[in-house]
Amino acid sequence: MIDTSKIRGRLTPNRALSELTWLRVGGPADWLFQPADMADLQAFLRLLPPDVAVFPIGVGSNLIVRDGGIRAVVIRLGRGFNGIEVAGDTVTAGAAALDAHVAKKAADAGIDLTFLRTIPGSIGGAVRMNAGCYGSYVADVFHSATVVMRDGEVAELGAGDLNFRYRQSDMPDGAVLVSAVLRGPGGDPEALHARMQAQLQKRDETQPTKERSAGSTFRNPAGFSSTGRADDTHELKAWKVIDDAGMRGARRGGAQMSEKHSNFMINTGGATAADLEGLGEEVRKKVYDTSGITLEWEIMRVGDPLQD
């Protein structure tokens, strides 16, 4: 496909993606590229034919890859993109830096990014999905992001460019986010760490953290219509309407809606992506039939179904 002598990272054909997602499902990518650093990523994208699709992934914590795989070059950032630097009230984090590590390093410096502590995944995904909890979102602390565009050029994007919304943002097609600058309010380091410890304890008590899941399956309904408007509210919780529809613990193949938290879908062992997505669609239909509410997926689903 390209002259591999001109890149320093690892380019692997027909790479199974099930090993790279928390749910452990999914077919192969046409190619997987793991760049050595930003210059290597730029060089690769310049060499890659412009008609070849690019799909960046993080640690696969919020992702279902369908069983037929992805017809694209999947780009996965690693060690060269996981640095965390603190200056004043500003944290600059590589896209591959884990959210939990960013929260802890920020707290050490007296910067309150504590909401990130319990969010699974990396900063690249957190920005892309406008991740949040405890009433705080990435959009609240976001300053800017550095991305490598599909043609290999570097660009700086601000909040206006990303158009943050509930659990989503706009990213230029084919762009790979490589780092983000976050600014948080000040706080006492000891108090911030204590808050994060309390959050972890609450999470472990209420969520199936020892199971194979991808976090929340569905977004909390926006208002009562899932419109996504900025003035909508999210007091109504997805788990509540799933419970009301009698779908807590529902199963399909190896997939199950958790008994512990009904908005968490788990792979109990041997589930396919079709099992997981099919169960999710069953839940959505049952919730709509019983409440008139259309649940929107929070887990990103990509790729092709397995062909018969």
TATADA-V855850 format. One record per backbone hydrogen bond with DSSP energy under -1.0 kcal/mol. NH is the residue of the N-H (numbers start at 1). CO is the residue of the C=O. Records with the same first field share a line. If there is no record, write none. Layout:
# TATADA-V855850
NH=CO / CO
This chain:
# TATADA-V855850
6=3
7=4
10=34
12=32
14=30
15=29
17=27
20=17
22=60
24=21
27=66
29=15
30=70
31=72
32=12
33=74
34=10
41=37
42=38
43=39
44=40
45=41
46=42
47=43
48=44
52=49
55=73
57=75
64=300
66=302
68=304
69=66
70=28
72=70
73=53
74=31
75=55
76=33
81=78
82=79
85=92
87=90
90=87
91=182
92=85
93=180
94=83
95=178
96=81
97=94
99=121
102=98
103=99
104=100
105=101
106=102
107=103
108=104
109=105
110=107
111=106
112=185
113=111
116=113
117=114
119=116
123=97
124=95
126=122
127=123
128=124
129=125
131=126
133=136
136=133
138=131
140=137
141=138
142=138
143=181
144=181
145=157
146=179
147=155
148=176
149=153
152=149
155=147
157=145
162=158
163=159
165=168
168=165
170=162
175=172
176=148
178=146
179=146
180=93
181=144
182=91
183=141
184=89
187=110
192=188
193=189
194=190
195=191
196=192
197=193
198=194
199=195
200=196
201=197
202=198
203=199
204=200
205=201
206=202
207=203
209=207
211=208
213=211
217=263
219=296
223=233
225=222
226=222
232=229
241=237
242=238
243=239
244=240
245=241
246=243
247=242
250=247
252=255
255=252
256=266
257=250
258=264
264=261
266=256
267=212
268=254
276=272
277=273
278=274
279=275
280=276
281=277
282=278
283=279
284=280
285=281
286=282
287=283
288=284
289=285
290=286
291=287
292=288
298=217
299=217
300=62
302=64
304=69
